[in-house]
Amino acid sequence: MNTNPDEATLALWLDDELAGADHAAVEAWALTRPEQLAARGEIRGWRATMAAAIPPSEEPPYPDFFNSRVLQAIREQTPVAVPQVKSFSWKSWCMPVAACVGMALTFWVGTKTKATPEYDVAGAPKAIPVEPVVYTPENGVNAEWFASQEASATVIVLKGVAAIPDATDFSETVYLPAEREIDSTASTEVEPTLEKGQQ
Amino acid sequence: MIRNMIHQEADAWDLSQEVFIKAWHALPKFEAKAKFSTWLYRIAHNTVYDWARKRKIESSGEFNDEIFERERIDSASFTTPSGGESPDATMANAELRVKIQIALGKLSPDHREVVLLKDVQGLSYKEIAEAMSSTLGTVMSRLFYARQKLQALLKDEYESR
């Protein structure tokens, strides 16, 4: 290259951005100009220093959280697909009118129709009252029942049942849960107080 | 790039998220005239400058240099670059990184961005011009002056290497 390259070409060459014939031409021109070769070497060194000191990319502190926030924001900002609005047609106004006319016609027909005849229920079969049956658990025990509508009470009398001895301890027939089963979370130190009405 | 443009780490990550969200919404408009990465850098550039503009308005019209300033680095910010380096090299690079970040903080946002895009991200002049909506000549000029100023700020460090 006999003539000097323009500033833009020289800047591209200094930053190693020239290629092909342009690059070869400036290289040939720079061979006799050590200051230009030194300038290019300086820029190369500078770029290497910068690249070593500052990483070109950096991971976010919490990548998953970062990505999830981006995705969430995209989801929230993406408009929901709106169904297409049908174009106006005769059906859009004709159908409601037809429905109203149909309802009015049905009502009018209903008012003109004969009332449903009442059926005679006098001859219908009546329910037969059934005597209640009382079953006893033991043979030889007879059970009778008496009902009083006035007292609204029913009494069942058992005959033939052996007398219960006085020594019978009824507490044995009652299931008392163990202390642990009562309430494992309740305090055992304080006894619960009951109101008189509840006892 | 955003992490190096804005010194508040939380704001930088918020803006990074915003960039991805904007890119997602703008994806149907991407015409593949430029590289996808250049297109993404352009969105990042616009997002950062919009954010800075809003901050400027919020601060009663006065330009707040602290937005881009790196002299006050967050205590929680990462100063150790990732990679499998030796502990000595890691420490030396960490120190250098802090010094470079402080020096970058003294540049104007335009100069800082052009240095970051060229020397850290490795974009070409043409790609930087597309990302910054600028001309090739402007990018070349900004990079030349930005490098000069940075080298002057890091003179001791730079000469020892």
Chai-1 contact restraints between the chains, C-beta under 6 A:
chainA,res_idxA,chainB,res_idxB,connection_type,confidence,min_distance_angstrom,max_distance_angstrom,comment,restraint_id
A,A11,B,M140,contact,1.0,0.0,6.0,A-B,restraint_1
A,E17,B,S124,contact,1.0,0.0,6.0,A-B,restraint_2
A,R47,B,D119,contact,1.0,0.0,6.0,A-B,restraint_3
A,M50,B,D119,contact,1.0,0.0,6.0,A-B,restraint_4
A,M50,B,V120,contact,1.0,0.0,6.0,A-B,restraint_5
A,A52,B,N93,contact,1.0,0.0,6.0,A-B,restraint_6
A,A53,B,N93,contact,1.0,0.0,6.0,A-B,restraint_7
A,A53,B,L96,contact,1.0,0.0,6.0,A-B,restraint_8
A,A53,B,R97,contact,1.0,0.0,6.0,A-B,restraint_9
A,A53,B,I100,contact,1.0,0.0,6.0,A-B,restraint_10
A,I54,B,R97,contact,1.0,0.0,6.0,A-B,restraint_11
A,I54,B,V120,contact,1.0,0.0,6.0,A-B,restraint_12
A,P55,B,P81,contact,1.0,0.0,6.0,A-B,restraint_13
A,P55,B,S82,contact,1.0,0.0,6.0,A-B,restraint_14
A,P56,B,V120,contact,1.0,0.0,6.0,A-B,restraint_15
A,P56,B,Q121,contact,1.0,0.0,6.0,A-B,restraint_16
A,E58,B,R3,contact,1.0,0.0,6.0,A-B,restraint_17
A,P60,B,W13,contact,1.0,0.0,6.0,A-B,restraint_18
A,R69,B,Q17,contact,1.0,0.0,6.0,A-B,restraint_19
A,V70,B,Q17,contact,1.0,0.0,6.0,A-B,restraint_20
A,V70,B,F20,contact,1.0,0.0,6.0,A-B,restraint_21
A,A73,B,I21,contact,1.0,0.0,6.0,A-B,restraint_22
A,I74,B,I21,contact,1.0,0.0,6.0,A-B,restraint_23
A,I74,B,W24,contact,1.0,0.0,6.0,A-B,restraint_24
